[in-house]
Amino acid sequence: MRRKKGFDYGKGKYYLTIVDFPNNVTLHRIEKAAATRAYEHYIAIGKKVEWLGKWDGKKFIEAKAPQASTAA
């Protein structure tokens, strides 16, 4: 039986999920810039990351994954 998530999404927060076996980790950030930095950081260290987007209370908006920056 699948376990239910143990939290509710917060309205106006950006979410991303680190896909890992056996557990996925869902992170949130208040600001888009911070969420984008976290997303790019996990991509850079080789993790598989899913960008969920901004939760508006009913669905995810801004669900398109940010483009990886090329600035080094």
C-alpha angles and dihedrals in degrees: 000000000000118000118235120237112266098222144049123240114252118233113248096017127121117234135199131173127217105214110217136149125281096003134029118217120216117204131188134200128188097217126052093225091056091047091050091050091051091048092050092045094055091045089051093054091050103259123142106241131184118205109217099178135215117335113225096183097271108036143358117274125186085036096157110110114246118254114255110251117235095206110118 
